[in-house]
Amino acid sequence: MRKILHLDLDAFFCAVEELQRPELHGKPFAVGGRPDSRGVVSSCSYAARVFGVRSAMPMSRALRLCPDLTVITGNYAAYSQASHQVMDILRRYTALLEQISIDEAFMDLSDLPRDGRALAQEIQAAIQRECKLPCSLGVAANKLVAKIANDFGKSSHRGSGTYPNAITVVLPGQEASFLEKLPAQSLWGVGPKTGARLAEFGILTIGQLAQAPAGLLQREFGRYGEELALRARGIDDSPVVTEHDVKSVSQEVTFDRDVRDADRLHHKLRELSEQVGYRLRQDNLTASTVRIKIRWDDFTTLTRQETLSQTTDQDGVIYGTVLRLFDQLWLPEQRLVRLVGVGVSGLTAHVHQLMLWDTPAEKERRLLDAVDTLRARYGKKILRRGLEKPKNK
């Protein structure tokens, strides 16, 4: 019988901020963008959630709900460091660790003799002792139920204004009885649209979904209907995956105010191209396809992409391709731009080839390697490209 744990760090960004600013403890505050520049809430304290503040909410609305809300820009380097510390603790227990996000992970502890609750309590205590961070855990015989159990445990503390620090255990054989009274949308794969479609047939709970006629689910959802029925009964044999293949790398930015200046857009696209190139080199990857994304002020979003004749991880190649794609989308009337993005796909492992002479590409690569080394040691802002003068000046 498998023993799967799902860990979720409670209000992670806020918990890290409280370590650095103890005066925030127990106060309503949010980490995210400024309210005067379309900022959104990345994370909010449980004291703020009492007022209805939620993640992904516009910061301006959050302030209307909670006028005393403290807004913090955030320290993502500190969050990353804290996440690494937590994941290192989890790796002491097993190599079968699947990190889902910066603050969430699955663990397969089937080979350990102690029961799941005892292991969850020990892990929770270790993270509190060594990292001073609160976390909640769900324990079950599979990933599906462990995740839902954790969500359920955390939601049981909703409105308390304090960190949940919950541990919820679903014993083997009790999966269906645990799930049956929960809303259908608590199930993986049941979003708002699927939930609304199920509601049309009177299916509001997971238990009702488990008892739904197989013919109905197959007719309405095809082969996915059979998978829904299995999940509703708590059946899931998906493994804990220790590595995920990276499909693409992208960076984008939403401007504080809409932009129509082509020079400023060019400069931002260069910055984004450099960020994408840096991430490729850090992961020892090269890309064969470059993509640009533009969102106009009316929220119309356009994308264009180009496949390269040779894979690359170099900023200049990415930016040059992005500029050509930008020219295809840029309109003569110069509409206002809300967002721009740069992405690459078709990723393969970088293979370094020794050359008998230095090509421009090899010189560029050595320069980029030197810049990457400086940024890794002294921070990403140690070297920045200067603004280019417009050609007509």
Secondary structure as GFF3:
##gff-version 3
##sequence-region A 1 393
A	DSSP	beta_strand	4	9	.	.	.	ID=ss1
A	DSSP	alpha_helix	12	20	.	.	.	ID=ss2
A	DSSP	three_ten_helix	22	24	.	.	.	ID=ss3
A	DSSP	beta_strand	29	32	.	.	.	ID=ss4
A	DSSP	three_ten_helix	35	37	.	.	.	ID=ss5
A	DSSP	beta_strand	41	44	.	.	.	ID=ss6
A	DSSP	alpha_helix	46	49	.	.	.	ID=ss7
A	DSSP	alpha_helix	59	65	.	.	.	ID=ss8
A	DSSP	beta_strand	70	72	.	.	.	ID=ss9
A	DSSP	alpha_helix	76	91	.	.	.	ID=ss10
A	DSSP	beta_strand	97	101	.	.	.	ID=ss11
A	DSSP	beta_strand	104	108	.	.	.	ID=ss12
A	DSSP	alpha_helix	116	131	.	.	.	ID=ss13
A	DSSP	beta_strand	135	140	.	.	.	ID=ss14
A	DSSP	alpha_helix	143	155	.	.	.	ID=ss15
A	DSSP	beta_strand	167	169	.	.	.	ID=ss16
A	DSSP	alpha_helix	175	179	.	.	.	ID=ss17
A	DSSP	three_ten_helix	184	186	.	.	.	ID=ss18
A	DSSP	alpha_helix	192	199	.	.	.	ID=ss19
A	DSSP	alpha_helix	206	210	.	.	.	ID=ss20
A	DSSP	alpha_helix	214	221	.	.	.	ID=ss21
A	DSSP	alpha_helix	223	232	.	.	.	ID=ss22
A	DSSP	beta_strand	248	259	.	.	.	ID=ss23
A	DSSP	alpha_helix	262	282	.	.	.	ID=ss24
A	DSSP	beta_strand	285	296	.	.	.	ID=ss25
A	DSSP	beta_strand	301	312	.	.	.	ID=ss26
A	DSSP	alpha_helix	315	329	.	.	.	ID=ss27
A	DSSP	beta_strand	337	345	.	.	.	ID=ss28
A	DSSP	beta_strand	348	349	.	.	.	ID=ss29
A	DSSP	alpha_helix	360	378	.	.	.	ID=ss30
###
